[in-house]
Each structure stands twice: as C-alpha cells, then as structure tokens.
Amino acid sequence: HRRRRRRRTGTGAFAHEVQVHGTVKADQNALLHTTLGGTVRAILVRPGMNVRKGQRIVDIDTDALSKQIDQLEANLKLANEVYERQSKLWGQKIGSEIQYLQARSNKEALDASIAGLREQWNSAQIMAPFDGVVDEIFPNVGDMANPMMPVARVVALGRASIECDVAEAYLNSVKSGDPVNVRLSGTADAFTATVEHVGQYVNPNNRTFKVSLKAPDGVRLRPNQLASVSIRDLEQEGTIVLPSRMVMENSKGESYVFVLDENNGTG
C-alpha cells in the first residue's frame, strides 16, 4: 500500500500560478522565392544545415541572363574607351561637344543596363537572407521554379520567442522581467523564461492580450512548437496556507473553514 502524505496547514509564503498555452515564434522566418522562372540546376544545402547570410541555397538556371550581362560588359568596355578618347579630345577643344556627350550618354546607359540585369540575376538566385537554418527545400533538381511558388524556408532558431494569449483579468498581474515556468510539448524540456514584452492591446474577440517570453541561452526552440506556460499572478508572504479541500461554502456562496477549538487539552 502506498502511504499518502498529509498536507499540513500553517503560515508561510503563498503563490498562485495561471496556466496558459504558448506557441514558439521565430523572429526571422523567411520563405524564399525566385523572381524569374528557371530550372533548378542544383540544390547546394540540405534541410537542417546552418547557412550564413548571402550563402546560395539553390542554383537556378539563369544562363540566358548571364549571357546578356557578358554581352553588355563587352559593349561597356568599348564604350569606356570611346568615352575616354572623346573626353581627352574635348579637353583639348578638338571635335564637337555633341560627340563627347553622346559617348558619355552611351557609357552611362550601359552602366545602368548592366546594374539592372545584375539586380535581376541576384534576385533570381536563392540565397540566405540572414544567418539561420534551412528548414525546408520544396523543389527537386530539374523542377521548374517560378515566382509564385516558394523554393526554400530559412529560420533563425536562436532568435525564437514564445508568444501566449493571457486573459484580460491578469493584465495588471504580468509585468516585463517576471520569471515564468515553461514546458515544451513533445519533449521533457522545462525551463524558466522571462517575460520580454506585455502587449497593451486586448483582443475584443477572446478578451486576451499578447505576452512574449524570452528563453534562456541554450534552449532549442522549434517554430510553431507548443508550450505550457505557468505565470505567477499572486505571491504573498506570511499568509495562512491550507489545502483548498478544507474551504467550505454555504448556501449564500460564502466561504468558510472549520477551526479546531481546544479546551483543557481536548479538541
């Protein structure tokens, strides 16, 4: 037989916690698209790999665009030579001003065209927008990528936070910097987080406000993971503490407890 421990009444500290559910939100969570249609030529990373900002993730076939850039750069080389010669001649008052202006205009137009094509080339490539982890890659090698469909997802797990909806009744009980207990679903991980931000807007649909929690360093959070959060809304010292089963209620809804009266050592 198991022995049941009896809870004793007495004076001391009393704390009450309210249980709410939270969701892990990644502060940086990006779906990556290509601005140009093209064949997926190579997938350079695997899901779960760490990537650095600017690192290419998927190679999209943009050879036609690259050839246009090469052709314009060849034309620009000639335009620069013509411009330099016309500039020297015009500096010596040889030739006409219109020839000099035409040479400069041709050079500047080619510079602008090349810059625009290079921008298109960069936006067509799938590169990491920040340091993070590749969460998912959608197409396979040989598939056609298009601007309407995402190609990859990158998240920054180190900057994830936990958001939860707290009832309006606790609006004055939760403050920034307060410690809270968190337990992640699907794991045995439990830790103490800190209230980072308390929302000031009350949702009229469910009468709740947002609370953001900051996890300590070293805790691995996964986007959209559920969490059980215990927020302490009341704490008092030097109070009478007793089990709730000892609190009775009369027909008027008033609470009361029985107190043992001793007379000459007899209860």
C-alpha positions in Angstrom: 0.0 0.0 0.0 1.2 3.5 -0.8 1.4 5.9 2.0 -0.4 9.2 1.4 1.4 12.3 2.6 -0.9 14.6 4.6 -0.7 18.3 3.8 -0.4 20.4 6.8 -1.7 23.9 7.3 0.4 26.7 8.5 1.7 30.2 7.8 4.2 31.0 5.1 4.6 32.1 1.5 1.7 31.6 -0.9 2.0 31.7 -4.7 -0.7 31.2 -7.3 0.0 30.4 -11.0 -2.2 30.6 -14.0 -1.7 28.1 -16.8 -1.8 29.3 -20.4 -0.7 27.8 -23.7 2.0 29.4 -25.9 3.5 28.9 -29.4 7.1 29.3 -30.4 7.5 32.1 -32.9 10.7 32.6 -35.0 11.6 36.3 -35.1 13.2 35.5 -38.5 11.3 33.1 -40.7 11.6 33.6 -44.4 10.0 31.9 -47.4 12.4 32.4 -50.4 11.2 32.9 -53.9 12.9 33.5 -57.3 11.8 36.5 -59.3 12.5 34.7 -62.6 11.3 31.3 -63.9 14.1 28.8 -64.3 15.1 25.2 -63.9 16.5 24.1 -60.6 20.0 23.2 -61.6 21.4 22.2 -58.2 20.5 22.1 -54.5 23.5 23.3 -52.6 22.4 22.5 -49.0 20.3 20.1 -47.1 17.4 20.8 -44.7 18.8 21.2 -41.2 22.1 22.8 -42.3 23.3 26.1 -40.9 23.8 28.8 -43.5 25.3 32.2 -43.5 23.7 35.4 -44.8 24.3 35.6 -48.6 25.1 31.9 -49.0 23.4 30.4 -52.1 21.0 27.6 -51.3 19.5 26.7 -54.6 21.1 27.3 -58.1 18.6 28.4 -60.6 19.4 28.3 -64.3 19.9 31.9 -65.4 22.4 31.3 -68.2 20.4 33.4 -70.7 20.6 36.4 -68.3 24.3 35.8 -67.6 25.0 35.9 -71.4 23.2 39.3 -71.7 25.3 40.7 -68.9 28.5 39.4 -70.6 27.5 41.0 -73.9 26.7 44.3 -72.3 30.0 44.3 -70.4 31.9 43.8 -73.6 30.0 46.7 -75.1 30.7 48.7 -72.0 34.4 48.1 -72.4 34.3 49.6 -75.9 32.1 52.5 -74.7 34.6 53.3 -71.9 37.4 53.5 -74.4 35.4 55.8 -76.7 34.3 58.0 -73.8 37.9 58.4 -72.6 39.1 59.4 -76.0 36.3 61.8 -76.6 36.9 63.3 -73.1 40.6 63.9 -73.9 39.8 65.4 -77.3 37.1 67.6 -75.9 39.5 68.7 -73.1 41.8 69.9 -75.9 38.8 71.6 -77.7 39.1 69.0 -80.5 35.9 67.7 -82.0 32.3 68.6 -81.1 30.6 68.7 -77.8 27.8 66.5 -79.1 30.3 63.7 -79.8 31.5 63.9 -76.2 28.0 64.0 -74.8 26.9 61.0 -76.9 29.9 59.0 -75.7 29.2 59.8 -72.1 25.5 59.0 -72.5 26.2 55.7 -74.2 28.6 54.7 -71.3 26.1 55.7 -68.6 23.2 53.8 -70.3 25.3 50.6 -70.5 26.3 51.0 -66.8 22.6 51.3 -65.8 21.6 48.4 -68.0 24.2 46.1 -66.5 23.3 47.2 -63.0 19.6 46.4 -63.7 20.5 42.9 -65.1 22.8 42.1 -62.2 20.0 43.0 -59.8 17.7 40.7 -61.7 20.3 37.9 -61.5 20.8 38.4 -57.8 17.0 38.3 -57.1 16.7 35.2 -59.2 19.1 33.3 -57.1 18.0 31.6 -53.8 20.3 33.0 -51.1 20.0 33.1 -47.3 18.7 36.5 -46.2 20.2 36.0 -42.7 22.2 33.5 -40.6 20.0 30.6 -39.8 18.9 27.0 -40.5 17.5 25.7 -43.8 14.1 24.3 -42.6 12.8 23.0 -45.9 13.5 22.9 -49.7 10.5 22.5 -51.8 11.5 21.7 -55.4 13.8 18.9 -56.7 16.7 19.2 -59.2 15.2 19.6 -62.6 11.9 21.2 -61.5 10.8 24.5 -62.9 10.9 27.3 -60.3 8.6 30.2 -60.7 7.9 33.4 -58.7 4.5 32.2 -57.4 5.9 29.1 -55.5 8.4 29.2 -52.6 11.7 27.5 -53.1 13.1 27.2 -49.6 12.4 28.3 -46.0 15.1 29.6 -43.7 14.6 30.3 -39.9 16.8 31.7 -37.2 16.3 29.4 -34.3 18.5 31.4 -32.0 16.1 34.3 -32.1 12.9 32.4 -31.4 10.5 33.5 -28.7 7.3 32.2 -27.1 4.0 34.0 -27.5 0.9 33.3 -25.5 -2.5 34.8 -25.0 -3.4 35.7 -21.4 -6.8 36.5 -20.2 -7.7 40.2 -19.7 -8.2 39.6 -15.9 -4.4 39.2 -15.5 -3.5 42.4 -17.4 -2.1 44.1 -14.2 -0.5 40.9 -12.9 2.0 40.2 -15.6 5.0 42.6 -16.0 8.1 42.6 -18.1 11.0 40.9 -16.4 8.8 38.4 -14.5 10.1 34.8 -14.4 7.7 32.1 -15.8 7.9 28.3 -15.9 7.7 26.8 -19.4 7.4 23.2 -20.5 7.7 22.3 -24.2 5.2 19.8 -25.8 6.6 16.6 -27.2 9.7 16.8 -25.0 10.7 16.7 -21.4 12.3 20.1 -21.6 11.3 22.5 -18.8 13.0 25.8 -18.1 12.4 29.3 -16.6 11.8 32.0 -19.2 11.5 35.8 -18.8 8.6 38.0 -19.8 10.1 40.1 -22.5 7.0 42.1 -23.7 3.5 42.6 -22.4 1.0 43.7 -25.1 -1.2 46.6 -24.4 -3.9 45.7 -26.9 -6.8 43.5 -25.8 -8.3 41.3 -28.5 -12.0 42.0 -28.5 -12.8 38.5 -29.8 -11.4 36.5 -26.9 -10.5 39.2 -24.4 -6.9 38.3 -24.2 -3.6 40.2 -24.6 -0.2 39.0 -26.0 2.8 38.1 -23.8 6.2 37.4 -25.3 8.7 35.2 -23.4 12.4 35.1 -23.8 14.0 31.7 -23.4 17.5 31.4 -21.8 20.5 30.7 -23.9 21.0 27.0 -24.9 17.3 26.2 -25.1 16.4 24.8 -28.5 13.0 26.1 -29.7 11.3 25.0 -32.9 8.9 27.3 -34.8 5.2 26.5 -34.1 6.1 24.2 -31.2 3.5 24.3 -28.4 4.4 25.2 -24.8 2.7 25.1 -21.5 3.4 28.3 -19.5 2.8 28.9 -15.8 2.6 32.6 -15.0 2.6 33.6 -11.3 -0.1 36.2 -10.8 -0.1 36.3 -7.0 2.5 36.0 -4.3 2.2 36.8 -0.6 4.3 36.3 2.5 3.2 35.4 6.0 -0.2 34.1 5.0 -2.2 31.2 6.3 -1.9 28.3 3.8 -4.2 25.3 3.7 -5.5 22.8 1.2 -8.4 24.1 -0.9 -10.5 21.0 0.1 -10.7 22.4 3.6 -12.5 25.5 2.3 -16.3 25.1 2.6 -19.1 27.1 1.1 -22.6 27.9 2.5 -25.9 28.4 0.7 -25.1 32.1 0.2 -21.9 31.4 -1.6 -19.7 32.5 1.3 -16.5 30.6 2.0 -15.5 29.4 5.5 -13.3 26.9 7.2 -13.7 24.9 10.5 -11.2 25.8 13.2 -10.4 23.2 16.0 -11.1 24.7 19.4 -9.2 23.2 22.3 -10.5 23.3 25.9 -8.3 21.9 28.6 -6.3 19.9 26.0 -9.4 18.4 24.4 -10.3 19.3 20.9 
